[in-house]
Amino acid sequence: MKRTWVALLAIVFLVSISTLEAKECLLNGKWKSNEKKTLKSMSKAKLTKKQRNYLSNNFFGKLVVVNTCKDSTSYFDGEAEVMKLISLKENGNIVTTEYYSELHQMVIKSKVVLEGECYSLPLEAMGFNEIFCRVK
């Protein structure tokens, strides 16, 4: 009888682990910066003319991010950076993450809002959001 309970508990444990590993995270997949939507968000920001001209001149729309439930890889201008996930919290359409960046030697925290097939990443210092949309 004791062996049956131990076997049953082992099965429940293994099933729960495989369920956790199979969990689909909301940000899983490939995302690309959307220049048009980002510039629309930027239009409401209080930027200097120099900042606005610089950022409006083919700056956005190049960054690609590939997310899994364990890490995030960013591709920009031929360079790639893999950041390991420290924490992930999903609450409705809001996703809060913490990643460790080897490149910057620091923890990167972000809180994004999913809106359909896109998400908004606040660029708080600039006063607007960069918009990323899912790549199919």
N, C-alpha and C positions, 0 to 999 in steps of 0.2 A: 504493500500500500504506500509506504514511504517513497519507494522508487517511482511509483506512478505520479505522485505529487511533484517530485523533483523533475521528472521528465516533462510534465505538464507546464511547470514554471519555466523550464528551459525553453520550451516551444513558444510560450507567451513572450518571453524576453526576446528571442530571436525575431519573432514576427514584429514586435514593437520597434526593434532596431531597424529592420528592413523598411518599415513604414516611414520612420524618420528619415532614412537615407533617400527614400523615393519621393519625399515631400518636394513639391514644386514651389520654388520661391517666386514671388511676384516679379522680381527683376531678372529672373533667369532669361538668358538669350542675348542676342546681339542688338545693340542700340547705337544710333548715330546722331550726333549733334545736328539739329535742324536749324539752318541759318535763317530761313524766312521767319519761323516762329520765334526764334531768339531775338532777332532784330525788332520784331513787333513788341516783345516784352521790354527790350532796351529803349524803345521810343518813349516810354514813360519815366525813364530814369533821369536823375539830375546829374548829367555828365558834362564835362567841358567839351568845347567844340573839337579840341585836339583828340580827346578820348573817343568821342563819338565817331570821328573820321577814321581813326585807327581801327576801332572795333568793327566798323561797318565795311571795311575794305577786305572782304574775303577772309576774315578771321575765324568766324564760326562755320560749322558744317563739315569740319575735317575730323574731329575727334570721334573715334569709334570705341565703344566699351562692350566687352563680352563678360557677362556675369554668370556665375553659378552660385549655389548655396554655400560654397566654400571660399571662393575668391573672385577677384575682378581683374580683368586685363584691359588696359587702356592702350590704344594705338593712335599715335599722333606723329605725323611728319616722318614716317619710317622708323619710329622708335616704339618699343613696347615696354610696359611696366605691369608686373603682376603684383597685386596686393592681396594678402591673406585676410580673410574675413575674421574679425574678432567677435562682433556681435551683430545680430540682425533682429529687428523687431518690426512686425507688420501689424498695422492697425487700420483695417479698412483699406483705403487707397493711399495711406501714408506709410512709407517705409523709412526706418531709421537704421543706419548702418555705421559701423566702425571698422576701418581697415587699417592695417599697418603698411606704411609705405617705406620700403628699403631706400628708395631714391631720396626721399625727403627726411628719412630717419625720424618719422613721427606717425602718430595715429591721426588718420583722416576721418572726421565725423561728417555725416551728411544726413539730411532729412529731405526726402523727395516726395512729391505728390503725383500719383499716377492719374492721368486723364486720358482714358481710352487707350490708344496704342502709343502714347507718349508719356513722358514724365518731366516735371519741372525741377531743376536743381537750382536753389537760390544761390546767387553770387552776391552775398550780403554786402561785401565791401563796395560793390559796383551799383547796388540798388535795383537789380533786375534778375531774371531767371534765365538760365540756359536750358533750352528745351531739347530733349533727346527723344527720338521716335524709334520704335522697334523696326529692325531690318528683317524682312522675311526671306 
